[in-house]
Amino acid sequence: MTKLSVNINKVATIRNARGNNLPNLIQVASDCEKFGAQGITVHPRPDERHITYQDVYDLKKVVTTEFNIEGFPNTKFINLVLETKPEQVTLVPDPPGVLTSNAGWDTLKQKDFLKEVIKEFKNNNIRTSIFIDTEIRNIENAPETGADRIEFYTGPYAENFTSNKENAIAPFIKAANLANSLGLEINAGHDLNLENLNFFKTNINGLLEVSIGHALICDSLYFGLENTIQKYLNCLK
């Protein structure tokens, strides 16, 4: 079964809007695990507009499933990861101030940079995943970075799903088959939801984990957090 990692950034956004501790981010993370989530994902950004760096330290003390930290590997982020030692770090090519992750790495142009960063993480026994699109050359060059996994940027899939789901999934099937042949493990995330998740999971061989935040938190407003997590887990069965 593909694992569900719940991204709790949006919970932190709501908390920060009032400047107090409601909702309690730590409690929400623990409840997500209690309700069946197999991982917790956070993406601290330089401006700390949702997840703060202190949140990461606090969460590391309580997360009992897989802890996944996403972010652009600047010096501050690298130090945070090395100090907290999560089970997984996911590297994204976000420039400062970007609203949300919207592209994957160019594994040819940025290969040397990624190799250097990933080597440091692997020396500390931290599994490393890189955010990537379905461009074949980016998949082909991914193993040379040293990454253990790739995480497919699924924004284009979600955007095109309602108009033609077969066309939307086609480049991901091709890229996933190539990744599998190269020995790369596969994660996925971005705009996956209750409508499009099962079709993606069913068609992508070797999909180990999905990271879902925005849609899952939105659905929780209607269904409740526990019921929503169960709905997403059912999509992954």
C-alpha positions in Angstrom: 0.0 0.0 0.0 1.2 3.5 -0.9 1.9 5.5 2.3 0.1 8.7 3.1 2.1 11.5 4.5 0.0 14.5 5.7 1.5 17.9 5.0 0.5 20.1 7.9 1.6 23.5 6.6 -1.9 24.8 6.2 -2.6 24.0 9.9 0.3 26.2 10.8 -1.1 28.9 8.4 -4.3 29.0 10.3 -2.5 29.1 13.7 -0.3 31.9 12.6 -3.2 34.0 11.4 -4.1 34.7 15.0 -0.7 34.6 16.6 -1.4 32.0 19.2 -1.4 28.2 19.4 -4.8 27.4 18.0 -5.0 25.0 16.3 -2.2 23.2 18.2 0.1 22.0 15.4 1.8 19.3 17.6 -1.6 17.9 18.6 -2.8 17.8 15.0 0.3 16.0 13.9 -0.2 13.4 16.6 -3.9 13.0 15.8 -3.1 12.5 12.1 -0.9 9.6 13.1 -3.5 8.3 15.4 -6.1 8.5 12.6 -3.9 6.4 10.3 -1.4 8.7 8.5 1.9 6.9 7.9 3.9 10.1 7.9 4.0 13.9 8.6 5.4 16.4 6.1 6.4 20.0 6.7 7.9 22.6 4.4 9.5 25.4 6.4 10.1 28.4 4.2 12.6 31.2 4.8 9.9 33.7 5.9 8.4 31.1 8.2 4.9 32.1 7.0 3.4 28.8 8.0 5.8 26.1 9.5 8.4 27.7 11.7 11.9 26.3 12.3 11.0 25.8 15.9 8.0 23.8 14.8 10.3 21.4 13.1 12.3 20.9 16.3 9.1 20.4 18.3 7.6 18.0 15.8 10.7 15.8 15.8 10.1 15.1 19.5 6.6 13.7 18.9 6.3 12.3 15.4 6.4 8.5 15.6 5.8 7.7 11.9 8.0 9.0 9.1 9.0 12.6 9.4 9.6 14.3 6.0 11.0 17.8 5.8 10.7 19.6 2.4 12.6 22.7 1.4 15.2 24.4 -0.7 18.6 23.4 0.5 20.1 26.7 1.6 22.5 26.7 4.5 19.9 27.3 7.1 17.7 24.5 5.8 20.6 22.0 5.6 21.6 22.8 9.2 18.0 22.3 10.3 17.8 18.9 8.7 21.1 17.7 10.0 20.2 18.8 13.5 16.7 17.1 13.5 17.6 14.1 11.4 14.2 13.2 9.9 13.6 9.9 8.2 13.4 11.7 4.8 14.3 15.1 3.4 12.7 16.2 0.1 14.6 18.8 -1.8 12.6 21.4 -3.8 13.9 24.1 -6.1 11.8 26.9 -4.6 13.2 30.4 -4.9 12.6 32.7 -1.9 9.0 34.1 -1.7 7.4 31.5 -4.0 3.7 30.8 -3.1 4.0 27.1 -3.5 6.2 24.5 -5.2 5.5 24.7 -8.9 8.5 23.0 -10.7 11.0 20.2 -10.4 14.8 20.2 -10.4 16.8 20.4 -13.6 19.0 17.4 -12.7 21.4 18.2 -15.5 22.1 21.8 -14.8 21.9 21.5 -11.1 23.5 18.0 -10.8 26.7 19.1 -9.0 24.8 21.2 -6.5 22.4 18.4 -5.7 25.2 15.9 -5.5 27.0 17.9 -2.8 23.9 18.5 -0.7 22.6 14.9 -1.0 26.0 13.5 -0.1 25.9 15.3 3.2 22.5 14.1 4.0 23.3 10.5 3.1 26.4 10.6 5.3 24.0 11.2 8.1 21.7 8.3 7.1 18.8 10.6 6.0 16.9 9.3 3.0 16.8 11.9 0.2 14.1 12.6 -2.3 14.2 15.3 -5.0 11.1 17.1 -6.5 11.0 16.4 -10.2 8.8 16.7 -13.3 8.3 14.1 -16.0 10.9 15.4 -18.4 12.8 12.3 -19.4 16.2 13.8 -19.2 15.6 14.9 -15.6 14.7 11.3 -14.7 17.7 9.9 -16.6 20.1 12.2 -14.7 18.5 11.8 -11.3 20.5 8.8 -10.2 23.7 10.8 -10.7 22.6 13.2 -8.0 22.7 10.4 -5.4 19.0 10.7 -4.5 17.3 7.7 -3.1 13.9 8.8 -4.4 12.2 11.2 -6.7 8.9 13.0 -5.9 6.8 13.7 -8.9 5.4 17.2 -9.1 1.8 16.2 -9.9 0.4 19.7 -10.5 0.1 19.2 -14.3 -1.7 15.9 -13.7 -4.2 17.4 -11.3 -4.8 20.4 -13.7 -5.6 18.2 -16.7 -7.3 15.3 -14.8 -10.9 16.5 -15.3 -10.5 17.1 -19.0 -8.7 13.9 -20.0 -7.3 11.7 -17.2 -5.7 9.3 -19.6 -3.6 12.1 -21.2 -2.9 13.6 -17.8 -1.4 10.4 -16.4 0.5 9.3 -19.6 3.7 11.2 -19.0 3.8 10.1 -15.4 3.5 6.4 -16.4 6.4 6.7 -18.8 8.5 8.6 -16.3 7.7 6.2 -13.5 8.6 3.1 -15.6 11.9 4.8 -16.4 12.5 5.6 -12.8 11.8 2.0 -11.8 14.3 0.7 -14.4 17.0 3.1 -13.0 16.4 1.9 -9.4 14.8 5.1 -8.2 12.0 4.9 -5.6 9.0 7.1 -6.3 7.0 9.5 -4.2 4.4 12.1 -5.5 2.7 15.2 -4.4 1.0 18.5 -5.3 -2.7 19.0 -5.8 -3.6 15.3 -5.3 -7.1 15.0 -3.9 -10.0 12.6 -3.3 -11.0 12.9 -7.0 -7.7 12.1 -8.7 -5.6 10.2 -6.2 -6.8 6.7 -6.8 -6.4 6.9 -10.5 -2.8 8.1 -10.1 -2.0 5.5 -7.5 -3.5 2.7 -9.7 -1.5 3.7 -12.8 1.9 4.4 -11.3 4.0 1.3 -10.6 6.2 1.4 -7.5 4.5 4.5 -5.9 5.7 4.4 -2.3 4.4 7.6 -0.8 2.2 10.6 -1.4 2.4 13.8 0.4 -0.9 15.7 0.6 -1.7 18.9 2.5 -3.9 21.6 1.0 -6.7 19.4 -0.3 -6.7 17.1 2.7 -7.0 20.1 5.1 -9.8 21.6 3.0 -11.7 18.3 3.0 -11.3 18.1 6.7 -13.5 21.3 7.1 -16.4 19.2 5.7 -15.6 15.6 6.8 -13.5 16.1 9.9 -9.8 15.2 10.1 -10.2 11.5 11.1 -12.8 10.8 8.4 -10.8 12.6 5.8 -7.6 10.7 6.5 -9.6 7.5 6.2 -11.0 8.6 2.8 -7.5 9.3 1.5 -6.2 6.0 2.8 -9.0 4.2 1.0 -7.9 5.9 -2.2 -4.5 4.3 -1.7 -5.7 0.8 -1.1 
